[in-house]
Every structure is written in structure tokens, then in C-alpha cells.
Amino acid sequence: MTPKEYVEAKQDKYYHVKNEAEYNWLMKKLEKDGYKWFSGYEPKSLPYCQSFEVICIEEDHNFLITHVHFDWFKENRSGKTLIEVSTLMKQDDKIYMTDEEKAEFDYLREKATLFSALDTIHSAAASFPKLWRRIFYFSSEQQSIKQLEFSRAFANPDLIVVKKPDRWAYMLKKEFRELFMMNNYLYLGLGNSRSLDPEYHTQSEWQQVDNKIKVAFKRVYEVEK
């Protein structure tokens, strides 16, 4: 099967890439989620070229990527949604919080410095349970990332977007992490892949997940990204 035949038969999600920066951002994202090019190469191993106008990924569980020209997409997939990578990149700059996290954040920002806020969250988990779980529940490496994110929000609260409870993240259950000897918390990701960061799905999207995969995950966040 040629890549074109593969696209016509299998692909279901399409990403519009307009420049090298958008391409590099998307390849980093797809590589982290376990995707490979149709040829077997890692996503970041192929340098950007202008023919990579529309990146395609399949919705089933092979985690494969290919690409088509924009004109081909318009002629053959006009009914499909074309996801703008530039929009995803802008969304990625935002810091999403639940109502409860935001309430705890606002209280601390009014009364504490950044250092004392983090120290208070760490030492008084019972008083700030939502932020404690957000920042300190993870591995040491992930804690550093979460503390940096909190610092960005503390410096610029305009980055915060309060999430609405109509999407959920799904974490790999503890027994499956132990079975596969995984130390990291893994979430259901893009195209039913694996992701180190929570990704949020509607109930309709969850219903489309293969039942064999569903049994390995549990719903953990009633929030929208």
C-alpha cells in the first residue's frame, strides 16, 4: 500500500502546518504521544519541507503519521475538519485550572509571595488539596514542570483559563502501570495514544475508544483543556 492509499483508507485527523515552527511543535507532540511516520521514522527525525502542508494521523491504534498536499485535502477530504496547528500552539500557552484550583490560587496570590505560596501548598496539603495534587502528586521531574507552570501563572494570572466540567482526562490504572513496570503516570492521549500530560476528551470521544483500551484507564479530572 502506498502512503496515498493509506491516507485514503485510514486517516481521520488532519493538521494544517503553515511553517517550520508549527511543524516542529506538532512533531514534538506526536513523538511524545508515541506516533511514527508511515515509513517507520520517529516524527522529529524528518526535517520540515513545504510539501508537509497537511499532517495526517490515524484514529486506530497503529500510531502512524503521513502527509498530503493542501490541494489534495481540499479535493478529497473537504468534509473533514482541518485542525490549525497555530491554534493548538496558542492554546498550549494557556494554563488551565478548575474552579477549585483557581480559588486556592487567588487566595495564595493575594497573601503570599511565590516561594511562600509553593511552600504553603507543600506543607499544608489539607488546606490546599487541589493545588497540592496538581503540583506535588507527580514524580520529582513532573513536580519541577508543574512548579514552573505555577510560577508562570503567579507572574501572569491572565494566562489562566478556568476549565468547564464537560471533558475528562483518563489515567492508566495503577495495576496496569505495575504490570508494564511504568513509573510515570500515563494518560489517554491523542488518537488513543499514550501521553505524559492529561488530555481531555468529551464523553462522545470516550465512547469511541476501543473497549480493550477503556478497561486500562480511569477518569481522573472533570475538567476541560
ABEGO torsion letter per residue (X at the ends): XBAAAAAAAABABBBBBABAAAAAAAAAAAAAAGBBBAAGBBAAABBBBAABABBBBBABAAGBBBBBBAAAAAAAAAABBBBBAAAAAAAAABBBBBAAAAAAAAAAAAABBAAAAAAAAAABAAABAAAAAAAAABBAAAAAAAAAAAAAAAABAAABBBBBBABBBBBBBAAAAAAAGBABBBBBBBGGBBBABBBBBBAAAAAABBAAAAAABBBABBBBX
